[in-house]
Amino acid sequence: MLFLKTAPVGVDIPIQKLQSYLHGKLLSKWGLQNADYEAYGRCYRNQKDAGYIAEVYVGGNEYKEVYLDDRIAALSFFGLSGNIEYEAGNTADVHLIFWVNIKKLRPAITHRGDEEVRKDVQQLVDNDYQGFQFAGIQLGLEKVHQEYRGTIMAAQANLDPLKFRDMHPYHCFRLDFKLTYNINRC
């Protein structure tokens, strides 16, 4: 499922363009049905008792936590890593986090296909796209969720902690970008 904002503004416009592009390309590349991949736009870094939680706004006063969902093959969401700076245009450090079930994405691979899955995504963002300049990949739960201290701990309090480890068949990774955009064109 592709979860889009109704009327994006500012930083959400280029994020939504990349979100839509990747969702379509990855559905095709991975041979998935729409319901097998949940692609969210920008999430919020919301304060909770256990620390900060990555949540997407769903309407009213409601937010939804974005974690691994073992019922689907892939989940992704964007986040901001700090402030939006102004130089020749607005610049922001943006990250894109993926939680995937490798077994559902690459069932023919008999080894841990984490590198193959990351390669599928990286090939789609290697060139600048809509002002996004690819800066690197982060691995390991602590680095992937560095802005959301408490996300994994809160999840483990309510769910099976082994499910939230970066162990086969599950894998989490993060792509970092420097985004430059013109607020007047957004």
C-alpha positions in Angstrom: 0.0 0.0 0.0 1.2 3.4 -0.9 0.3 5.9 1.9 0.3 9.4 0.5 -0.5 12.8 2.0 -3.5 14.5 0.5 -1.9 17.9 -0.1 1.9 17.7 0.6 3.8 21.0 1.1 7.5 21.8 1.4 9.8 18.9 2.2 6.9 16.5 1.8 6.6 17.1 -1.9 10.0 15.7 -3.0 9.6 13.0 -0.3 6.3 11.9 -1.7 7.7 11.8 -5.3 10.5 9.5 -4.2 8.2 7.4 -2.1 5.8 6.9 -5.1 8.7 6.2 -7.5 10.3 3.6 -5.2 7.0 1.9 -4.4 6.1 1.3 -8.0 9.6 0.2 -9.0 10.1 -2.1 -6.0 6.7 -3.8 -6.4 7.7 -4.7 -9.9 11.3 -5.7 -9.0 10.2 -7.8 -6.0 7.1 -9.3 -7.7 4.9 -8.1 -4.9 1.2 -7.2 -4.7 0.3 -3.7 -3.5 -0.7 -5.0 0.0 2.7 -6.7 0.5 4.6 -3.5 0.7 3.6 -0.6 2.9 5.4 2.6 1.8 4.9 5.6 4.1 6.0 9.2 3.6 7.6 11.3 6.3 7.2 10.0 9.8 7.4 12.0 13.0 9.8 11.7 15.9 7.2 11.6 18.7 8.1 11.5 22.4 6.9 8.5 24.4 7.7 7.1 27.8 10.5 4.9 26.4 12.1 7.6 24.3 11.3 8.7 20.8 9.1 6.7 18.5 8.8 6.8 14.7 5.1 7.3 13.9 3.1 8.4 10.8 0.1 10.6 11.1 -3.1 8.8 10.2 -5.7 11.5 10.9 -7.6 13.1 13.7 -5.3 12.8 16.7 -4.1 9.4 15.7 -0.6 8.2 14.9 0.7 4.8 13.9 4.0 3.3 14.9 6.1 2.1 12.0 7.9 -1.1 12.8 8.4 -4.5 11.3 5.1 -6.1 10.3 5.6 -9.8 9.8 2.4 -10.1 7.7 3.9 -8.1 4.9 7.1 -8.4 2.8 8.4 -4.8 3.2 7.7 -1.6 5.0 9.5 1.8 4.5 9.2 5.3 5.8 11.1 8.6 5.6 12.4 10.8 8.4 14.3 14.0 8.9 17.7 14.0 10.7 17.8 17.4 12.2 16.8 20.9 10.9 16.1 22.2 7.5 18.9 24.6 6.5 18.7 27.4 3.9 21.6 27.9 1.5 20.8 28.3 -2.3 17.6 26.4 -1.4 16.3 24.4 1.5 18.5 21.5 2.4 17.6 18.7 4.7 19.2 15.4 5.8 16.6 12.8 5.0 16.6 9.1 5.7 14.6 6.2 4.4 14.2 3.2 6.6 13.3 -0.3 5.3 12.1 -3.3 7.3 11.9 -6.3 5.0 11.3 -10.1 5.1 14.1 -11.4 2.9 12.4 -14.8 2.5 9.3 -13.1 1.1 11.3 -10.8 -1.3 13.9 -13.3 -2.5 12.5 -16.9 -1.9 14.9 -18.5 -4.3 18.0 -17.4 -2.4 19.2 -20.0 0.0 21.6 -17.7 1.9 20.8 -14.5 3.8 20.0 -12.2 0.8 20.3 -8.9 2.7 22.9 -7.5 0.3 20.7 -8.4 -2.7 17.7 -6.6 -1.2 19.8 -3.4 -0.4 21.2 -3.5 -3.9 17.7 -3.5 -5.3 16.9 -0.3 -3.5 20.3 1.4 -3.9 20.2 1.0 -7.7 17.0 3.0 -7.8 18.5 6.0 -5.9 22.2 6.0 -6.9 21.6 8.9 -9.3 20.2 12.2 -8.0 16.4 12.0 -8.0 14.1 15.1 -7.3 16.9 16.8 -5.4 17.9 13.7 -3.3 21.6 13.1 -3.3 22.4 9.5 -2.0 24.9 9.7 0.9 25.1 6.1 2.2 23.6 3.1 3.9 23.3 2.5 7.7 23.1 -1.0 9.1 22.4 -2.2 12.6 19.3 -1.3 14.7 21.1 1.4 16.7 22.3 3.2 13.6 19.2 2.7 11.5 16.9 4.0 14.3 19.3 6.6 15.8 16.7 9.4 15.8 14.2 7.1 17.4 15.8 6.0 20.6 13.2 4.0 22.4 11.6 2.6 19.2 13.1 -0.9 19.5 12.8 -1.0 23.3 9.1 0.0 23.2 8.5 -2.6 20.6 10.2 -5.3 22.6 8.1 -4.5 25.6 5.0 -5.4 23.7 6.2 -7.9 21.1 8.6 -10.8 20.7 12.1 -9.2 21.0 13.6 -11.7 18.5 11.2 -10.4 15.9 12.8 -6.9 16.2 16.4 -8.1 15.6 18.1 -7.8 12.3 18.3 -11.6 11.9 17.1 -13.8 9.0 14.5 -13.7 7.6 14.2 -10.0 8.7 16.4 -7.2 7.8 16.4 -3.4 8.5 18.5 -0.8 6.7 18.6 2.9 6.2 19.5 5.0 3.2 20.7 8.6 4.0 20.2 11.5 1.6 21.0 15.2 1.4 17.9 16.8 -0.1 17.9 20.2 -1.8 14.6 21.7 -2.8 13.1 25.1 -3.6 10.2 25.9 -1.2 8.7 28.2 -3.9 8.4 25.3 -6.3 6.9 23.0 -3.7 
